[in-house]
Amino acid sequence: MNSTEDPSFYDAFKDADFPIGFIVICIIRLMLAILGLIFSGALIFVTFRSRRLRSRCNALLAFDAACAGIAFVCNIVTFAVVCSGQKFIKLRQCFWLQFVPTIFMNLLLNAMLAVGIERLFSVVVPFWVNALNSTLYVGTLILLCFAYAVYAMIRLYPISLIETPDMPVACTMNDLYQGEVGTALFGNCMLFTGLTILCYAIIWATLCFKKANQNTALIQIDYTKRIFKCLLVNVISVSTGYFLNAGFLILLTRLSLSQVQIVFGIYILGIFTGISGIGTAPTLYIFSLDYRKAFNENFRSADVVDPKAGHAVATAQNGVQNVRRDRIVPVQMASTYI
């Protein structure tokens, strides 16, 4: 199929309506973006509200959630453009609309790596980590994430605003990653994902063979063991989403597909990335007892029985009842929730 017979996505639909299947794909991506905002907001909320979530790892996971929630706003932008009467906008306009989501997508990949590095150091060199200032330590990791995000945007800036600013696009984040620069930055994303997997492989090996003889080391290793499963599941989920994208993008270019079919394939692949991106909060709730308790304490009323104290504490929306052994003492209009 030569270039005259193979219209671009813009040429195919500039004067025609998008097919219903394409609109459905955009709606699914929109719903995933909204779910991502809700889940990420919930995770950040319980991290700040719960006293049990005060470690460096918890802070970095909250940062990761914030990055994920904002990054997938890119799907909301695309939906707004596609479903508007205009359908396509110029690349320079798309650059500014996707500017913040693109920054946070680059932050997200590095935030995953930062969590892996933090847990790796906590297991391999726990005494050194415990001697560090926690705020400075976490702040340095986050600043390094921002440094790469700024670098990526500097590389993308000339493409969208100097080289091809008038290119008509439907405004996905992928539209900003044009040419060799886009390919190189995409390769960096795969590298960071691979390094994250390597960190967890080393952590797994260390947990299997290392014995902690001191209390400080024992605390770090014990916490890593408790949270390792949910972190590993999350990393596998996100990595699968990104590597599926990488593999299929390479495959799509080698198949005899039209440009329109390739664009459809890229949009469908974005669904897998979106699914993997919203999984952090559900994964932590399912696999981490600390996070599950924190979510339950902050988002639902529940009866909690304390056998050691010999009483149950029933938390209700309008008051608290203290149940002590065999007698009930009602507390009217209590202002403090337990």
SVG drawing of the C-alpha trace seen along z (x, -y; Angstrom):
<svg xmlns="http://www.w3.org/2000/svg" viewBox="-27 -27 52 44">
<polyline fill="none" stroke="black" stroke-width="0.4" points="0.0,0.0 1.7,-3.3 1.4,-6.7 -1.2,-7.9 -3.5,-5.0 -2.9,-5.2 -4.4,-8.4 -3.3,-9.7 -5.6,-9.6 -6.3,-13.3 -7.0,-13.0 -9.3,-10.1 -11.5,-11.9 -11.1,-15.6 -14.3,-15.8 -16.0,-12.6 -17.3,-11.5 -15.2,-9.3 -16.6,-5.7 -18.6,-4.7 -15.9,-2.1 -13.3,-4.9 -15.7,-7.0 -16.3,-4.0 -12.5,-3.6 -12.2,-7.2 -15.0,-6.9 -13.4,-3.9 -10.1,-5.8 -12.0,-8.7 -13.7,-6.5 -10.3,-5.0 -8.9,-8.5 -11.8,-9.5 -11.3,-6.2 -7.6,-7.0 -8.3,-10.4 -10.7,-8.9 -8.4,-6.1 -5.3,-8.3 -7.1,-10.9 -8.3,-8.3 -4.8,-6.9 -3.3,-10.3 -6.1,-11.1 -5.6,-8.0 -1.8,-8.5 -2.1,-11.9 -4.9,-10.9 -3.6,-7.6 -0.9,-7.4 0.0,-3.9 1.2,-5.3 4.1,-7.5 7.1,-5.7 9.3,-7.0 7.8,-4.3 4.2,-5.5 5.2,-9.1 6.7,-7.9 3.6,-5.8 1.4,-8.8 3.6,-10.8 3.3,-8.0 -0.5,-8.1 -0.5,-11.8 1.6,-11.4 -0.7,-8.7 -3.9,-10.6 -2.7,-13.7 -0.9,-11.8 -4.0,-10.1 -5.8,-13.4 -4.3,-13.2 -7.3,-10.9 -9.7,-13.6 -8.0,-16.1 -8.1,-13.7 -11.8,-13.0 -12.6,-16.7 -10.8,-17.2 -12.2,-14.2 -15.8,-14.7 -15.7,-18.5 -16.9,-19.7 -13.3,-20.5 -11.9,-17.0 -8.3,-18.0 -6.1,-20.7 -2.6,-21.9 0.3,-20.2 1.5,-23.4 -2.0,-23.7 -1.9,-20.0 1.5,-20.5 0.2,-23.1 -3.0,-21.1 -1.0,-17.9 1.9,-19.8 1.0,-19.0 -0.1,-15.4 3.1,-14.7 5.2,-16.0 3.4,-13.8 3.6,-10.7 7.4,-11.1 7.3,-11.6 5.2,-8.5 7.7,-6.2 10.5,-7.6 8.3,-7.6 7.9,-3.8 11.7,-3.5 12.1,-5.8 9.9,-3.5 12.0,-0.5 15.2,-2.2 14.0,-3.3 12.9,0.3 16.1,1.7 18.3,-0.5 16.1,0.2 16.8,3.9 20.4,3.9 21.8,1.1 19.2,0.5 21.6,-1.1 22.7,-3.7 19.1,-4.5 18.0,-4.9 20.8,-7.4 19.5,-9.6 17.1,-12.5 13.8,-11.1 12.6,-14.5 15.9,-15.1 16.1,-11.5 12.5,-11.4 12.9,-15.0 16.0,-14.1 14.4,-11.2 11.4,-13.3 13.7,-16.1 15.5,-13.6 12.1,-12.5 11.3,-16.2 14.8,-16.7 14.1,-14.0 10.6,-15.2 12.0,-18.7 14.7,-17.2 12.0,-15.2 9.9,-18.4 12.9,-20.3 13.5,-17.6 9.8,-17.6 9.5,-21.4 11.2,-21.9 9.1,-19.2 5.8,-20.7 6.6,-24.4 9.3,-24.8 9.6,-21.8 6.0,-20.7 3.7,-23.1 0.9,-23.1 0.6,-19.3 -3.1,-18.4 -3.6,-15.9 -6.4,-14.4 -4.2,-15.3 -3.1,-12.2 0.1,-12.2 1.7,-10.0 1.4,-12.9 4.0,-14.8 6.5,-12.0 7.4,-12.5 10.5,-11.3 13.8,-10.2 13.4,-12.2 10.1,-10.6 11.6,-7.1 14.6,-7.9 12.3,-9.1 10.1,-6.1 13.2,-4.0 14.1,-5.8 10.6,-4.9 11.3,-1.2 14.7,-1.5 13.2,-3.0 10.6,-0.2 13.3,2.4 15.4,0.9 12.3,0.9 11.9,4.6 15.6,5.2 15.2,3.4 12.4,5.7 14.3,8.8 17.2,7.8 14.9,7.1 13.3,10.5 16.7,12.2 17.8,10.3 14.7,11.1 15.2,14.8 18.8,15.0 19.6,12.1 19.1,12.4 18.7,9.3 20.5,9.5 19.8,6.0 16.5,4.4 16.9,1.5 17.6,3.9 14.8,6.1 12.2,3.3 13.1,2.3 13.2,5.8 10.0,6.8 8.1,3.8 9.5,4.6 8.3,8.2 4.8,6.9 4.4,4.5 6.6,6.3 3.8,8.4 1.5,5.5 4.4,3.4 5.5,6.4 2.0,6.9 1.7,3.2 5.1,3.1 4.2,6.2 0.8,4.7 2.3,1.4 5.3,3.0 3.0,5.3 1.0,2.4 4.1,0.5 5.8,3.5 2.6,4.5 2.6,1.0 6.2,1.3 5.8,4.7 2.7,3.9 4.0,0.6 7.0,2.4 4.7,5.1 2.2,2.5 5.0,0.9 6.0,4.3 2.5,5.3 0.8,4.3 -1.6,2.0 -2.9,-1.4 -2.1,-4.5 -5.7,-4.6 -5.5,-1.1 -2.2,-1.9 -3.8,-4.9 -6.7,-2.7 -4.2,-0.1 -2.4,-2.8 -5.7,-4.1 -6.6,-0.5 -3.2,0.0 -3.8,-3.1 -6.6,-1.2 -4.1,1.4 -1.8,-1.4 -4.8,-3.1 -5.9,0.1 -2.4,0.7 -2.1,-2.9 -5.1,-2.9 -4.2,0.3 -2.0,-1.1 -4.8,-1.9 -6.8,1.3 -3.6,3.4 -2.5,1.8 -6.0,2.3 -6.0,6.0 -2.5,7.0 -1.4,4.7 -3.1,5.0 -1.8,1.5 -3.5,-0.2 -6.6,1.9 -7.1,0.8 -6.4,-2.8 -8.9,-2.8 -11.5,-1.1 -11.0,-3.6 -11.3,-6.6 -14.0,-5.5 -16.5,-3.3 -18.1,-2.8 -17.3,0.5 -17.5,2.5 -14.1,3.1 -13.7,5.5 -10.7,5.2 -10.5,8.5 -7.5,7.3 -9.3,4.3 -12.5,6.4 -14.7,4.0 -16.0,3.2 -15.9,-0.2 -18.7,-1.0 -18.2,-4.0 -21.3,-5.6 -21.7,-8.7 -23.6,-10.7 -22.0,-9.4 -19.9,-6.9 -21.0,-4.1 -18.6,-2.6 -19.4,1.0 -17.6,2.2 -17.9,5.9 -21.6,6.5 -22.9,3.0 -23.5,0.2 -22.8,-3.4 -24.3,-5.7 -22.4,-8.8 -24.7,-11.3 -23.4,-13.5 -19.8,-12.7 -17.5,-14.9 -14.4,-12.7 -14.5,-9.5 -12.5,-6.5"/>
</svg>
